């Protein structure tokens, strides 16, 4: 099964609140149960992160499938953010 990992997933390993389930997720990747998919957007967002997160990402980036960012994906992202903004309490 292919699973997309966003930027926050990589940082979650070092966040006390999310560390346990995130480490379990990555152990499943290590055993081959899941194939990790990420993108150039995540690569760019990781760049300014603390070194330990960049190092952790680099390990998995070497085995990850890197999804190509398309115009359709960017449009969907904009639509999703617009819906979230409309749904938020004012």
N, C-alpha and C positions, 0 to 999 in steps of 0.2 A: 504494500500500500504506500502510495506517495503522499506525504504530508508537508504542506507549506509551513515554514517557520518564519515568522515576522521578527523584526528587530527585538521586540520585548521578550521573546522566547529565549534568546541568547543571554540577555541580561538577567532573566528570571532565575538562572542557576545561582546567582550571587545575591538574590533578594530573599531575605529570611522568610517572607510571606509565601513566596512561590518556589523556593528551592527544592523542596521534597518532590512535588509532582513534576517539576521541570527536569530534575535529575533522572527521575524514572522514565520520562519521555526520551531523554538522550540515551539512557541505557538500552531502551528498546531499539533505537537506531543502531547502537553499537552491536546488538545481537543480530541485526539484519531484518528485524520484524517490519520496520518502516524504512522507506527511502526519504531522505530529507530533501526538500525543495526550497530554495530561497531565490532572491533576485538581486539585480544590480542596485535596486533601491535600498535593500537591506545592507548591502556592502557599503554604500555611501553613508547610511545612517550609523553604522558601526564605527566608521572612521574616527569620529571625535570621542568615542566611548573610552572608559578607562582601559588600561593595557590588559588587565586580566580578561575583560570581555572580548577585546580584539583578539587575544591569543586563543580563547575558547572558540570564537567564531572561525578563526583561521583553520583550526583543526577540522571542523565540520565542513567548512567551505571546500576543503580539498576532496571531500567525498560527496558533496551535495550536487544535485542537479540545479543549475542556475536558470531560472525561468527568464525568458526574454520579455522585457517590458514593451507592450504594444499600445497603440493609441486607444484601443478598446479598453484595455486595463485602466489606463489613466482616466478615461471617461467614466468608467464604473466607479473608480475611487472618488471622483468629484461628485457623482450622483449620491454615493453612500454618505459622504460628508454633508451634503446639502440636506439629505433626509434626517440625519442625526441632528443637525442644527435646527431644522423645523420641528423636530420632536422634543427638543429640550424645553424645560419649563422656562417661562419668561417672567 
